[in-house]
Amino acid sequence: MVGSGPVPRADRPPRRSRPGPVAPRRAAPRAPGARSLALALALASGTACAREPAGPRVVVESGGRSHAVEVEVADDDARRERGLMFRRELAEDRGMLFVFPAEGEHAFWMKDTLIPLDMIFVDAAGRVTGVVERARPLSLELRSGGPSKWVLEVPGGWAARRGVKPGDAVRIEGLERKGAP
């Protein structure tokens, strides 16, 4: 049987609510200025201020500007293999950073990846070695952007909108223990 809620038992009639009007609920009285006090406390505690990044982030220096992306990290074989597969969306300021034990030629495919992605290949010195733009979803075509230790995947079109090109500097924050530039 498809549906939601419990199935009524056949041995008893369904419950009915009591007839009659229902009195409206009244909110508890507030002290004057309670809302202002709550706002002041939130500001003082920092909860209403700009938040700190939740995790690592990558900053690409391109065209005289800094472009930051908060990233999930794929730093082992299982995470690198799964990558961004099965995702239906990726926010403009989010991405995935693939971390490899050594610099080398790392090729990527888009098997089971449902959204177009840009791939930014970064060498151990923190320089962009290549960019693959708008990789086609679900494609088995292998793509590489030159020797890299890090590969940043971001939403398709992200690199072009920011003018990212080989030679741009990349800074990885929050992964210093893994030898990030």
N, C-alpha and C positions, 0 to 999 in steps of 0.2 A: 504494500500500500504506500502510495506517495503522498506526502503532505507534511504538515508540521503540527505539533501539539499531541497530547495524549489521545488515544482511541477511547471513546466512551464505553463504559461497561454496559452490557445488555441487561444486567440484573438490577440496575437502578436507574432512575430517570436522571437526565442531565441537571446539573446545578443551575439555579437561576439566581440572579441578583435580586435584592429586595427592591420592591417598587418604591417610588417616592423621590422627591427632589434631593439633590446632594448639595450640601452647603459648600460654598467656595472656600478654598484654603486661603488663609491670610499669612503673609510673610511675617516673620518675627520682626518686631520693631528694631530699627538700627539707631545707633547713637549718631548724633550729628557729626559729620566729617569722617565717618568710618571708612568710606571709599577712599578718601584722600590719604588717610593713615595707611591703608593697605598698599596704595600705590607708593607712598614714601618708603615703606618697609621693603617693598620689592626692589625699588631703585637702590636702596642702601645695601641690600644683600647681593646685588648684582644680577638678580634673575631677569630683570627687564633690560639689561645691557646686552651688547653684542656678545654672542656666545663664543667660547673657545672652540676650535675645531675638535670634533669627536675623536679623531684619530689622525693617522699620518696624512700629509698632503704634499702635493707636487706643485712647484712653482716654475712655470716656463717664462723665461725672459725673452720677449720677442717684440721687435719694433719699438724699443724703448719703454715698454710696459711690462708689468708682471701679471701673469695670469695663473691664478691658484685653483687647484682642484683637490677636493677631499677624496681620498682613495681607500678602497679595500685592497689588501695586500695578498697576492698569490705568490707565496715563497716556498712552496713544496710541490712535488709532482702532482698530487691530487688536486690542489687548488689551481695550479697552472693548467691542468687538463680541463677542468670544469670552466674556469674563467667566467665569462658573463653569459654562458649558455642559459637558455630558457627565460631570460629577462625580457619583459615586454616594454620596459622603458628604462631610461637612465637620465637622471636630472642633468642639466647643463653644467653644473659645478661639481659633478661626481665622476668617478672613473675607477679603473682598476690598474694597479701597478704590479707588473710581473717582475719578480726578482729572480735572477739566475745566479748560480754559484760562480760562474766565470763568464767573462766577455766572449762572445762568439756570434755566429750566424744563427739567429733564432727565427724559425718560420712559424707562421700562424695560419689557421684556417678559421672558417666561420660556421663549422658544423654545429647545428642546433642553437645557433645564435640568431635571435629573432629580430634584432635591430641593427641598422648600419652603424659602424664604428670607425673612428680614426685610430690608427696605431702610430704612436710616436716612439721611435727607437732611440735609445740614449746609451752612449758609451760609458765606461767606468770613470772617465774624467768629467762627466756631466754635460756632454754636448750632444745635441740632436744629430744622429747620423742619417736618419731618413724618416719619411712620413708616408704612410699608406692612408689615403683619404677615402672615406665612405666605402669601406669594405662591404661587399654585398652579402646580406644575410643568407644563411644556410649554404653558402658556397664551400666547396672542398678545395678550392684553389689555394695553394700555399703562397703566402706573402711574407716578404722580409724587407727591412729597411736598412740593411747593412749590419756590421758588427755591433752588438749591444750587450749590455749587462742588465739593462732595465727596459721594459716596454710599457708605455702608458696607453691604455685604451680609454677613449673618451667618446661622447656621442658624435655620430657622423656630422661632419661640417665644422666641428669645434676648431680644428687646426686652421682651416682656411679663414674662418671669421676672425682669428687672432693673428694671422700672418705667420704661423709657425713654419720654420724652414730649417734645413740642415745647417748646423753651426750655432744655432741658438743655445743659450745656457739653460740648464735645468738644475733646480735645487730640490732635494727631497728632504722634507722635514718630518721628524718623528721616527726615522729609521736609522739613526746614526750608528746604532749597534750592528747594523748589517753593511757597513761601509758605504753609506749613501753619500753622494757628493753634496 
